[in-house]
Amino acid sequence: MAGVRPKDANPSIHARGSPVLITVNDLHRSTAEDASLILEALSRVVGAAWFALGPEVDAFEGEFAEFVGATDCVGVGNGTDALEIALRSVGVSEGSVVATVSNAGFYSTAACLAIRALPTYVDVLPETGGMDPAQLEAALAGGVDAVVVTHLYGEMGEIRAISQLCERAGVPLVEDCAQAVGAAVDGRPAGSWGAAAAFSFYPTKNLGALGDGGAVVSSDHGIAQLARELRQYGWTAKYHVERVGGRNSRLDALQAAVLRGRLTKLQPRNARRREIATAVARVASDRGVRTLFADGPQNVAHHCVLVVDDRDEVRRVLVEEGVGSDVHYPTPDHRQPVMANFSLSRPLPVTERLAASILSVPCYPELTDTEVEQVCGALEKALAGGHNR
Ligand SMILES: *Cc1c(COP(=O)(O)O)cnc(C)c1O
C-alpha cells in the first residue's frame, strides 16, 4: 500500500485541493513520443532472446563510448552501482578517502559507504552548486585517494580546474555524469575528463531507460576491464572469481535497445531543456532572483534550480497556479540520519545555505510552449514578493 515512492518518477500533488497541472516530470509524454522506438527495441530483443548483456548491450556500449568520447563503456544495473564500480576500478577500497560534495543526493556517499571508503566533503560554489575548486585544493592537501565530481543539475563548468587539480595531485577523478549526459566543455564531453565516469539511465534522467540502468565509461582499458569484471561477480573468466567487490550489476538488453534509440534524440532534447531553463532564468533575473542555470554547451539543464528566500511561500503560490516543484536536494549528505556519527573535516556554509533555499521547477523537453509560458507566469506571481537572495 503506502510503499516508498521512487524518487521523482511520479507526479506530485503538493497541496490538497490544488491539482498540480504541470509536474516536474511526466514520463507519459516521452514514453508516448518514443512508442514506436520502444516497440521496435522490444521486438528486436525478444527476437534475439538475449536479455542480459549480449549483442544489444555490446552495440549500445560502443555507441555510448563514442558519444562520450571514451574508448570503453561498461553497462551496469544503475547509476549508483556505476559510481561504486567506477570508484573500485580506479583503486578505491576500504579505508580510502574520497573527496566529494554533500549536496548531490547521497549517491556518491552511498557508493563510498558500500566500499567502506570515507567521504570527505568539499563545499560548493554559490553560483552553480558544483564543487568549488579552491575547496577541493584544500581537501587534496589533507590527503585524498580519489575525487568524485558531480556535474550537478547538468552543469560541468568547473571541470577544467578540477581535473587539473587532480592531475597535479596524482589523484584519480571519477565524474558523476548522471545529470549531465551530452554536456561538454571545450568540445570535450562529460565523462571524458576523469579516469572514469558514472552515468545513470534512471527513467527521469536526460537519457532515460524504461527502468534502471547505468554505465561506467573510461579511456583506460585496465579500469574498464576491472569494471567489466566487477559487474559480473568478480569473474575474470566464466565461473572464475578473482576480483574483490564483484556483484551482479548488468545492463538489460531491453534497456540497451531503448537507450540506443533515445541516444539519437538526446541532443535536441537537451537543447529544448536549455531553452526552457533560459526562459525561466530570464523571469527570475527580472525579479532579482538567482538561478543556478547558465546557458551553454557545458549545461544540459537536467534540473532548473532557483535560489529563493521563502521557499515554502514560493511553492505555495506555484501550486495555486498549477505548477509543481521539487527540491534537489533538501538534506545534505552529512546531515542524513545514517551519517549521525560522521564528523565534518571542514565547514560547508554554501552547501548548508543552498539546501535551505534551492527550488527546482519543471524543465523537461516535452513541455509545450504554452506550458512553459504558464510556468513563467506562475513564477512571476510567486517571485513578486521579493523572495530573492
Ligand atoms: C540519479 C543519480 C545517481 C544515481 O543513479 P541511479 O541510477 O538512480 O542509481 C547518481 N548521481 C546523481 C547526481 C544522480 O542524479
The ligand as a MOL file (V3000), in Angstrom:
LIG
                    3D

  0  0  0     0  0            999 V3000
M  V30 BEGIN CTAB
M  V30 COUNTS 15 15 0 0 0
M  V30 BEGIN ATOM
M  V30 1 C 20.3230 9.7040 -10.3570 0
M  V30 2 C 21.6690 9.9950 -9.8710 0
M  V30 3 C 22.5480 8.9840 -9.4630 0
M  V30 4 C 22.1470 7.5700 -9.2420 0
M  V30 5 O 21.5640 6.9270 -10.2730 0
M  V30 6 P 20.6090 5.6650 -10.0250 0
M  V30 7 O 20.5160 5.0680 -11.3680 0
M  V30 8 O 19.3030 6.1750 -9.5040 0
M  V30 9 O 21.2850 4.7660 -9.0470 0
M  V30 10 C 23.8340 9.3410 -9.1170 0
M  V30 11 N 24.2370 10.6140 -9.1410 0
M  V30 12 C 23.4120 11.6140 -9.4910 0
M  V30 13 C 23.9540 13.0080 -9.4930 0
M  V30 14 C 22.1120 11.3530 -9.8620 0
M  V30 15 O 21.2940 12.3590 -10.2040 0
M  V30 END ATOM
M  V30 BEGIN BOND
M  V30 1 1 1 2
M  V30 2 1 2 3
M  V30 3 2 2 14
M  V30 4 1 3 4
M  V30 5 2 3 10
M  V30 6 1 4 5
M  V30 7 1 5 6
M  V30 8 2 6 7
M  V30 9 1 6 8
M  V30 10 1 6 9
M  V30 11 1 10 11
M  V30 12 2 11 12
M  V30 13 1 12 13
M  V30 14 1 12 14
M  V30 15 1 14 15
M  V30 END BOND
M  V30 END CTAB
M  END
